[in-house]
Every structure is written in structure tokens, then in C-alpha cells.
């Protein structure tokens, strides 16, 4: 039994130093797999995936782009990057302070004849971070019946520009976006056109808007604390989203349909034209609805600071050329059943006769029960937390749990093998702590090593206390490992 522990410990300590960098550049002309054993893959030139060729990336692979604007993966064929919940695929830059950064992590493009074979490309359980202009990018626009590309259970964090910029029909789901746009002029976090479906994501603390898109579906997302608007969209179905604490607008839209959304504590709640709003909670914004909606029915408009509805569109001299008209705003709950108070919360024709009119009669005498609610009508931190807890995605829970449980030595259980052998503050123990915190904790493989080390430590320490010969064997092995690591780092 003790021999088994010793062999396992040797494997454990040597595992993180068994990988060699694989430098890649040039055109991939046949189906290729990037393996965990050959990871990390260092991009030191243009990497192309040719038309009708598939690049498959295994779970646990790291892809790092060197110092060049063109040092990224350009896909003319197909890419399959499918990690696992506990073994993510990582895309990042080689060094945070390198002299030049790549434009993208991955770009979808056509070959020189204009052909492409992207259908079925997937990113699952991947993580994108670093000073990219965009994590995943497609400037070429294509219409299609089915999504050409799927992004699911991925994390985009600390991206220099946008997390995703697509001009193709795509599915973006169950993913987490944060701190995107920190190095460029307020780019939007997710930019899509041509029929994207964006569902069940968490999009928070980004430097521009959360989502900017057209001709698609945006549903089930939590969009909070972004400096721009939560959602900017045209010709889009927007439903079942939680949109809170965004700096400009909760939702900025045209020719769109908004249903069953929670829109609270934003600059303006909904700024819109030629749109339909039903069964939404719109509260505690500076202005609830701003602009010129066509239909506003069965919404709860509560506690908006200046107006529940402010019309900003003037009637033109030739009305037939206007996209706006008087708003059918019947059957809403305005936070009161008193007509004079409802009228005071609306700015329209009766305040400026050149504006369109908001027709609010009849109105509801109590909140619409079909409108989604929070635990409070005010947008406090507890309200936000309650909403997030009830609608969060699996990736965020998994990521938070993994980070809290496996990335630092300070929270790991005792006893510790190194401390038992050398002492808590010895040079050897301090050196191994440094390796754990600054080398192992930065990769999924290293985090797994840390977890296994502290899982096995109590058993091995107990065995060392009972058997001096076994303890000497362990010490001899770790002495050699410390020397090996020191030489590897030189």
C-alpha cells in the first residue's frame, strides 16, 4: 500500500513538467487533433484551418497566441473545441505584457475562392481571456436555416475587446461574459447579426453594452452592471431576461418584441421605436420607457424616477413617412390606480402638442400577475442577488466552485507532506508553495494536481509517521523533485 502511495506521489509531482510546448503556424490541410499531451500550443504565426478540414481540440488543451496581430486561428473549414466541466480548453495570449497582441482568438473566414465549411463548428467548456480585439470573430456575413456555430458553457473574461462578434447564424448559450472591452473604446461584449440565438448567459461588468444584435432571439439571460446598454437590438424577440444596473439603457431596440423581462435600475429602462412591450417589469429606472413604442400592454411600470413613459418622437409634417404613431398603452399597471398620478407619470402630446400621444385608458388597478417579479420593487443588492440565484447558469456555479476549491494553497486542508518533512516555514516548503500558487494554479492540470496533493496528504503523512523508512523514501523523492523543478525553471 505504501509503495502505491509513493509511486502515485512521484507521478503527481512530475506530471506538471511532462508537457512540452508545441509551436504551430501555417495552413492545416488535413483533419488534425490537438492533444492535451502536446499542450500548450503556442501560435507563432498565422494558423489556418483549410476548407473542408476539421481541427479538433481535446479537453484540457491550452492555446496561447504570441506577439503578432495575425497570430491566431483562422477557420475556413471547421473547428471542434469541446472540453469538459472539469477540464476546460483555454485560449489566451502568451504573455500579458507582450509587445503586440493578436486581433482574435479564433476567426471564421473564407478561403481565397470564397468557400467555407463552418457548419457544425463548436466551442463547449472553453475559456477565452487576454488582450484580443475579439475572442471569437466572424466578419463575413452568411444567412442559414440552422446555426453554423455553437458556443456553450464557455467563459469570456478580461478580453481587450468584444467576447464574440458574429455576422452568422449562431447559438450562444449557458456562458459567462465579464470584463470584456477594457482595452478598446467601449466595444459591446456580444455582437451578432443574421439570426443569432443568445440564451441563458450571464453578462456582467463589461465596459460597453452587454448584447448588440439584430434579427435574432435573446432570452433567459442575466445582464447586469454593464457600462453601456444591457441589450441593443433590432428586429429581435427579447424575452425572459433580467436586465439590471446598466449605465445607459436597459434595452435599446427598434422593431422588436419584449415580453416577460425584468428591467430595473438602469439609466433608461426601455428606449425604443416601432416595438411591442407586454408583461414586462419596468421599474426604478430614470425613465421607464423612452421613445415611441407601438404597443405597451399588461406591463408593470413602477417607481421610475422621472417618467414611466416619455415620448420623444415629434409628429412629422408628412405622417405617412413616420415609423411612429400614438402608443396603445392600455391595461398597464402604472404604480397607482389614480388617473391624475398616471397622467403625471407620462410625458406626451398633452405636455407638448407636437409629440405623439400615449393612450393609457383603461388601466389596471393592481399589478399584472403574469409579469415576472423580484423580492422587492426596489433595485437593492439583495434584489439583484435573489434574481441571480434563481436564474443562474450551470457554468457560473461550476466555475465559482472550482475556483474556490482548488486554486490556492491557503484554503487547502492540513496536514501537508512538505510541512511534515521540512517544516512549515522551511525553504523547501516555501519553494513548493510558490510553485503551487504561481505555476500549478494557473492551469486546469495544475489545479487538479493541487487538489490531488491535498486529498492524499493526510494518508501519506499518517503513513510517514508510522514508518520511518517510508518517510525517508518520500523525502528522497521530493528532494529530487525540488531539484528537478529548480533546474526546469532556470
N, C-alpha and C positions, 0 to 999 in steps of 0.2 A: 504493500500500500504506500509506504513512504517513498519507494522508488518511483511509483507512478506520479506522486506529487512532485518529485524532483524533476522528472522528465517534463511534466506539464509546465513547471516554473521556467525551465530552460527555454521551452518553446515560446512561452509568454514573453519573456524578456527579449528574445531575439526577433520576435515577429515583426516589430515595427521597423526593423532595419533590414528586412529581407526584400524590400521593394526597390527597384531601380527606376529612375526617371526614364520615360520613353519620349524622345523628341520626335515631333511629327510636323510635316509640311508637305505641300504638293497635292496632286489630284488622286483621289481614291477611285480606282476604276473597276474594282470588283468588290463583291459583298465582303465586309470586314467587321470583325468584332474587337472592340477594345475591352480588355480583361482587367479585373482587379489585380491580378498578379503582376501585370506590367504597368500599373498605375503608380504615380501620376503621369498623365500625358501632357507634355509641355509643348504648346503650339509656338513654333519659332519661325513661322512663315504662313503664307496663305494655305489653308486646308480646304479642299473642295470634295464634295461627295457627288460623283458624276450622275448624270441622268440614268435612271433605271438601275441604280446601285443603292444598296442599303448599308448604312453604318449602324451597327448595334453596339450599345454601351451597357456593360454589365453593372449590377448593383455594386456600390462602393467605389466606383472609379472616380478619380479626381481629374478634371480637365483645367489646365492653367494656361492662360494666354500671356505671351511675352510682350516686350515693349515694341509694339508696332501697330499702326492703325488697321492694317489688313490681317493681323494675327488673330483670326477667328475662323469658325467653321461655316463655310458657305454650302448650303444644301440645294442641289439641283435634282437629287434623287429623293431618298427617304432616310430619316433618322429615327431609330427606336432607342430611347433612353429611358429605361424602366428600372428604377431602383426598388427598394422595399421600405417599409415603415421604419425599420431599424438600420437600414444600410442605404443611405441616400447617395445619389450621384451628384457631384459637386462641380459647378462651373464658376471659375473665378479668375482673377488676374494673378500673374506670377508673384508680383510684389506690389504692395500698396503704394509705394513711392517711386515706381519706375518712371523712366523719362518720358514714355509715351504710352497711351492706353489704346486698346482695340476698340473699334467702333461698336462691336456687338459681341455677345457670347456666341450666338448662332444666328445666321441669316438665311432666309429662304429666297432663292433666286432662280433664274432660268439659265440654261447653257447658252452658248453663242448662237445656236439656231433658234433659240426662243422656246425650247422644250423644258418641261419639268415633270417630275413624277413624285409629288409630295404626299399623295393620298396614303393615309394610314400612319403618318408620322406621329409620334407620341413622346411626351415628356411626363413621366409619372414618378413621384417621390424624388424630385430633383431639387437642388438648391442653387440659385444664382446670386452672386454677390460681387462687388467690386466696381471699379470705375469704367464700366461700359457706358457708351451712349445709350444702348438699349440691350436688355438681357436677351430677348428673342425678337427678331425683326423680320418683317416682310414688306418691302416697299411695292412689290409687284402686286397688282390687283387682279383677282380671279373670282368669278361667281361660280357657285357649285351648289348642287342639291344637298349634299352631305358635307359635314366638316372635313376639311383637308388635314386638319391638325388638331390634336387634343393636348391640353395641358391640365394635369390633375394632381392634387396633393403635392404641389410644389411650393417652395418658398423663394420670394424675391426680396432681398433686403440690402440696404446700403448701396443700391445701384446709382451710378453717377447720373443717368438719365431715366428713361422710362423702363419699367419692368418688361412690358410687352408692347409691341407696335405691329399690328397685323392689318393688311388690306385684303385678307382672305377669309372665307367662311371657316370659323374655328369654334372650338368648345374650350372654355376656360372655367374650371370648376374646382371647388374644395381646396383652394390655395390661399396663401398668406402673402400680402404685399405690405412692406413697411420701409420708410426712409428712402424711397426712390426719388430721384431728381435733385439730389443735394449738390451736384457739381455743374449743372447747366441752368438755363433760365426757365425755371418752373415748368418742366415738361410734365404732362399728365402721366399718371402711373400706368394705366392700361389704355391703349389707343387701338380701336378696332373699327373696321368698316366691312361692308359686304356680308352681313348676316351672322355676326358672332353671337354665340350664346355664352353669357357670363353669369354663373350661378354658384351660390353657396361659398363665396370667398370672403375673407376678412381683408379690408383695405384701410390701413390706418397710418397716420403720422407721415404722410408724404408731402413733398414740397409743392406740387402742383395740384391738379384735380385728381380724384380717385379714378374715375372711368370717363372716357370720352369715346363715343361710338355712334354708329348710325345703322339703321336697317336690321336691328337685331333684337335680342331678348336679354334683359338684365333682371335677375330675380334672386331672391334669397340671400343677398349679400349684406354684410355689415360694413358700413363705410363711415368712418369717424375720424375727426381731428386732422383732416387734410387742409392745407393752406388755401387751395383753390375751391372749386365746387366739388360736392360729393359725386354727382353724375352730370355730365354734359352729353346730350343725346338728341338725335332727330330720327323721326320715323321708327320709333322703338317702343316695344312693350316693356314697361317698368313696373314690377310688382313684387310684393313681399320683401322689400328691402328695409333695412334700418339705417337711416341717414342722420347722423348726429354730429354737432360741433364742427361743421366745416366752415371755413373762413368766409367764402363768398356766397354761394348758393347751396342749398341742399341739393336741388335738382334744377338744372338749366336745360330746357327742352323745347322742341318745336315738333308739331305733327306727331305727337306721341300720346300713349295711353298710360296713365298712372293709376294703379289700384293696390289697395291694402299695404301701403307703405307707411312707415313711421318716420316723420320728417320733423325733427325738433332741434332747437338751439343752434341753428345755422345763421349765416348773415341774412339772406332771404331764404324763405322755405322753398318755394317753387317759383321760378322765373320762367314764364312760358309764353308761347304763342300757338294758336291753332291746335290745342291739345284738349284731352278729356281727363278729368280727375274724378275718381269715385272711390269711396271707402278708404280714404287716407286720414291719418292723424297728422295734422299740421299745427305745431304749437311751439310757443316760446322762441320764435324767430323774430328778427327785427321787423319783417313784413311776412305775412303768411303766404299769400300769392301775389306775384307782381307780374304785370304784363297784360296779356289778353287771351284767356282761355276760352274755348268754345262752350264746354260743358263742365260744370263743377257741381256734382250732386252727391249727397249722402257722405259728406266728409265731416270730420270734427275739427273745427278751427278754433283753437283755444289759446288765449294768453299771448298772442303775437303783439309785439310791443308798440308798433306804430299803427299798422292796419292789418286786419285779417285779409283784406283784398285791396290792392292798389292797382287801378287801371292806368297804364302808361301809354296806350296807343290812342292817337287822335284820329277822328274820322276824316278821311281824305275828301277832297272835292269830287273825286270820282270813286264812289264806294265799290263799284264793281271790280276795281283793281286791288282792293284790300283783302288780305287774308283774314282779317279780324272782323268781329261782329259783336253785338251785345251778348253778354255771357248769360247762359241759362245756369244760374246758381241757386236753384230751388232745392229744398229738402236737405239743407245742411244744418248742423248744429254750430252756432256761432259763439258758443260760450255763454249765451243768455237767451231767454225767450222774450225779452223786451225789444220791441221794434226800434225804438229810438236808439238803444245801445247797439243794435245790429247795424243800423244805418251809420252811426258814428264810426264803426269799425271798417267801413268801406269808403274808398275814395274813387269816385267815378263821375258820370255825367252830371250828377247833382252838386258836385263840387267844382267842376269845370265843364261847361256845356259843350266843349269841343271833344270831350272824351266819350268813349263808349259807355253803355250803361250795364250795371250788374243787376240782374233781375233775381231777387232773393226771396220773393214771396211765392209759395208758402215756405216756411222754415220749420225745422224740427224744434220741439220743445224740450228735448233731452238728447244726450249723446246717442249717435247711431250705434247700436250694439254690435254691428258687424265690422266696425272699424277696429284695427288692432290697438292694443293699449299697452302702456308701461305701468310700473307700480306706482307712478306719480305723474301728475301733469306737468311738473317742473323738471327741467333737464339738469338734475344733480348728478354727481358722480355715482351715487347709489342706483339711480335710474339707469344710467348707461351700463353699469356693471350687470344689473338684472337682465337687461336686454341681451347683452353679450353672452351671459351664462346660458340663456335659454336657446340661443341660436348659433352657437359657435361651431366651427368645423372640426373634423377629426384631426386634421394636420396640426392645428394650433395646439390642441390638447397634447398630442404626441410630442411635438417639438418642445413645449414647455416642460413636460415630464422628463424628456431625455436630457435637456439642458440642466434641470435642477438636480438630476440624479447622477450625472456621470462626467461632468466636465472639470471638476476641481477636486483637489485632494482635501480641501479644508472641510468638506461635508462628508468625507468617507469614514466608515466605521473603523474603530480600532479593535484589536491590535494590528500593528503593522510589522511586516517581516523585517524591513530595513531598520526600523527603530529597535526591534528586538536584538538585531545583530550588532549594530553600530552605535546606537544611542539616538535619542530624539533630535539633538542638535549637532550631530556629527557632520563632518564634511561630506561623507558618502550619502547620508540621508538628505542633506540639503541639495546635493547634486541630483539625486533621483527625483526629489520634489520639483526641481527646476525642469527636468526632462518631462515630467508628468504634466506640469502646468503650461509649459511653453512649446512642447513638441507634440506629445501624445494627445493632449486635449483639443488640438486644432483639426483633427481628422476623425471621421467616424470609426476607422480602425483603431486609432489610438484611444478613443473614448471607450471602446469595447475592451481594450487591454486594461484600462484603469478599473473598469467595472469588475472584470475577472480577477484582477490582482487583489482587490479588497474583498471579493467574495471568498477567495481561497485563503487569505491571510490568517484568519482565526484558526483554521485547521492546521496550516503549516506551522504557525507559531506554537500551537499546542504540541505538535509532533516534535518540534525542536526542543521544547522544554523537557520532553520525556526521553529524548535520545540525543546525547551529546555528539555521537558520530554523525548522525543525520544533520545536526546543526552545522557541523564542520563542513559537510558536503555542500550544504546550501550556501554557506559563507564563501567557500572557494568558488562556487559557480557565479555568485553575484559579484565577487571581486573581479572575475574575468569579464563579466558583462559591463561593469562600470568602466573597466579599461577599454573594452571594445567600443562603447558609446563615445568615450572621450576621443578615441582615435578617429571615429566616424565624423565627429563634429569639427575636427581640426581642418 
